[in-house]
Amino acid sequence: MTPSSASRPGRRSALPLEARGLHRFYRRGDTETAALLDVSLACAAGELIAVVGPSGSGKSTLLALLAGLDDPDGGQVLVYGRRLSHAGPRAAARLRARHIGVLTQSSPLLSHLTLRQNVLLAAGLRAGARDGPFDSRGVDALLDDLGLASVANSTPRQLSGGETARAGLAAALAGQADVLLADEPTAEVSAEEERSVLELLRSARPAHGATVVVTHSAAVAAAADRILHLRDGRTTEGEAPR
């Protein structure tokens, strides 16, 4: 689903996603709380990394920084060697549109559009950010690969829980995203649907990009190439169990 890195000049020398020494503090009055303390992460091409940890450990904060939706108080986030953090709202939005797909717990789909129209919209926005051609056949192929072809003309409210999870993945990957960031992608599905979504995450992830998944699921963590543990805003890394 993702073109080879050879078709995208200048990318082989830079990691798809890298975080260097991230610090993030939240202030309320005279009280300062550390959400992240010196968090670093280097994602190799094709790698799937699971971020795990108890509630309040900084997982969602880290994902927001990696997506360029928030800026760190210290450190930086790089996408293919280009700085995403502190790049300014317009530059960050453009870099995110070009490269990053974000899958949140809430559905990103617009209720008045069909599933296919939603994914076409996401793909068109990414193509526009890249100043490249747009081919709707890629959207139909993506929906077919994710087992959504039969509900492509359904509205979001007509989808089941598992279909909604897969639809969110389709929207995040639309237009061949290079970096996939997913926040608890299996939180609202049954155990059977979780297995299906997990299988799709592994098969549909950007082959030459990076995938980072925040999860409380042991099954999702076990399927990752590497696990990053967060506790009290600090990290330790380990190999995923097999």
C-alpha positions in Angstrom: 0.0 0.0 0.0 3.0 2.3 0.5 5.4 3.0 -2.3 9.0 2.1 -1.8 11.4 4.6 -0.3 13.3 4.6 -3.6 10.4 6.6 -5.1 10.7 9.3 -2.5 14.1 11.0 -2.9 16.2 11.9 0.0 14.5 9.7 2.6 16.9 6.8 2.9 19.4 8.9 5.0 16.8 10.0 7.6 14.6 8.1 10.0 10.9 8.2 9.4 10.2 9.5 12.9 12.6 10.6 15.7 12.1 12.2 19.1 15.1 13.7 20.8 15.1 14.5 24.5 11.4 15.5 24.8 10.3 17.4 27.9 6.8 18.6 28.5 5.5 20.4 31.6 2.0 21.6 32.4 1.4 24.5 34.7 -1.6 25.4 36.8 -1.1 28.5 38.9 2.2 28.0 40.8 2.1 24.2 40.4 4.2 22.6 37.6 3.7 19.0 36.6 6.1 17.0 34.5 4.3 15.0 31.8 7.5 13.9 29.9 11.1 14.0 31.1 13.9 13.4 28.5 11.9 11.0 26.3 13.7 9.9 23.1 12.5 7.5 20.4 14.0 6.5 17.1 11.7 4.6 14.7 13.4 2.6 11.9 11.8 2.1 8.6 8.9 -0.4 8.8 9.1 -0.6 12.6 6.0 -0.9 14.8 6.6 0.4 18.3 4.1 0.0 21.2 4.0 2.6 23.9 2.7 1.2 27.2 2.3 2.4 30.7 -0.3 3.2 33.4 -2.8 6.0 33.0 -1.1 9.4 33.5 2.3 8.1 32.5 2.5 10.5 29.5 1.4 8.3 26.6 -1.1 10.7 25.1 1.2 13.6 25.6 3.9 11.8 23.7 1.6 11.0 20.9 0.5 14.6 20.6 4.1 15.7 20.4 4.9 13.1 17.8 1.9 14.2 15.7 2.9 17.9 16.0 -0.4 18.7 17.7 1.6 20.1 20.7 5.1 21.4 21.1 7.6 20.2 23.7 9.1 22.5 26.3 12.5 20.9 25.4 13.7 18.6 22.7 12.5 18.1 19.2 10.5 15.8 16.9 11.8 15.1 13.4 10.0 13.5 10.4 12.4 12.3 7.8 15.0 14.6 9.2 12.7 17.7 9.1 11.8 19.4 12.3 8.1 19.1 13.2 8.2 20.6 16.7 8.3 24.4 17.0 8.0 24.7 13.2 5.0 27.0 13.5 1.3 26.0 13.1 1.2 26.2 9.3 4.5 24.4 8.7 3.6 21.7 11.2 0.2 21.2 9.7 1.6 20.9 6.2 4.3 18.4 7.3 1.7 16.4 9.2 -0.6 16.4 6.2 2.2 15.2 4.0 3.4 12.4 6.1 1.4 11.5 9.3 -1.8 9.6 9.8 -3.4 9.8 13.3 -5.8 7.2 14.6 -7.6 8.4 17.7 -10.0 6.6 20.0 -12.9 8.8 18.7 -14.0 8.3 15.0 -12.4 10.8 12.6 -15.3 10.3 10.1 -17.7 13.0 9.1 -21.2 11.8 9.8 -22.8 13.3 6.7 -20.3 11.5 4.3 -20.1 7.9 3.4 -17.1 5.9 4.4 -15.6 6.1 0.9 -16.2 9.8 0.8 -14.4 10.3 4.1 -11.4 8.3 3.0 -11.4 10.1 -0.4 -11.4 13.4 1.5 -8.4 12.3 3.7 -6.5 11.0 0.7 -7.2 14.2 -1.3 -5.9 16.4 1.5 -2.7 14.4 1.7 -2.2 14.6 -2.1 -2.7 18.3 -2.0 -0.1 18.7 0.8 2.3 16.8 -1.4 1.5 18.7 -4.5 1.1 15.3 -6.2 -1.5 13.5 -8.3 -4.6 12.0 -6.7 -5.9 8.6 -7.8 -9.2 7.4 -6.3 -8.3 3.8 -7.2 -5.9 3.8 -4.3 -8.7 4.5 -1.9 -10.8 1.6 -3.3 -7.8 -0.7 -3.0 -7.3 0.4 0.6 -10.9 -0.2 1.6 -10.8 -3.6 0.0 -7.5 -4.5 1.8 -9.1 -3.5 5.1 -12.3 -5.5 4.4 -14.5 -2.4 4.1 -15.5 -2.6 0.4 -18.9 -3.9 1.3 -19.7 -1.0 3.6 -17.9 1.7 1.5 -21.2 3.5 0.8 -22.4 3.3 4.4 -22.4 6.3 6.7 -20.4 6.2 10.0 -23.5 5.5 12.1 -24.3 2.4 10.1 -20.9 0.8 10.9 -20.3 -1.8 13.6 -17.6 -1.3 16.3 -15.1 -3.3 14.4 -15.9 -1.6 11.1 -15.6 1.8 12.8 -12.1 0.9 14.0 -11.0 -0.3 10.6 -12.6 2.8 9.0 -10.5 5.0 11.3 -7.4 3.1 10.2 -8.4 3.6 6.5 -8.7 7.4 7.1 -5.3 7.5 8.8 -3.6 5.6 6.1 -5.4 7.3 3.2 -3.1 8.8 0.6 -0.2 6.5 1.7 0.7 8.0 5.0 4.4 7.5 5.9 3.9 7.6 9.7 1.0 6.0 11.5 0.3 7.2 15.1 -2.5 5.2 16.8 -4.1 5.9 20.3 -5.7 2.8 21.7 -6.9 1.5 18.4 -8.5 -1.6 19.9 -10.0 0.0 23.0 -13.6 -0.1 21.9 -13.8 -3.5 20.2 -14.4 -7.1 21.2 -11.6 -9.6 21.6 -12.4 -11.1 18.2 -12.4 -7.7 16.6 -9.2 -6.7 18.4 -7.5 -9.7 16.7 -8.8 -8.5 13.3 -7.7 -4.9 13.8 -4.3 -6.0 15.1 -3.8 -8.2 12.1 -4.7 -5.2 9.9 -2.4 -2.9 11.8 0.6 -5.2 11.1 -0.2 -5.8 7.5 -1.3 -2.3 6.5 1.3 -0.3 8.4 3.6 1.9 6.3 6.2 -0.5 4.9 8.9 2.1 4.7 7.6 4.4 7.4 7.0 4.1 11.1 4.0 3.0 13.3 3.7 4.0 16.9 0.7 2.6 18.9 -0.3 3.7 22.4 -2.0 0.8 24.0 -3.1 -0.9 27.2 -3.6 -4.2 25.3 -1.1 -7.0 26.0 -2.0 -8.5 22.6 -1.1 -5.3 20.8 2.1 -4.9 22.7 3.1 -8.5 22.1 2.7 -7.9 18.3 5.0 -4.9 18.2 8.7 -5.0 17.1 9.7 -3.0 20.2 8.0 -1.7 23.4 8.6 1.6 24.9 7.5 1.7 28.6 6.4 5.0 30.1 6.2 5.6 33.8 6.0 9.1 35.4 7.0 10.6 32.1 10.2 8.6 31.7 10.9 5.7 29.4 12.6 2.4 29.3 12.7 0.3 26.1 12.6 -3.5 25.6 12.1 -6.1 23.0 8.5 -7.2 22.5 7.7 -10.6 23.8 7.0 -13.3 21.2 
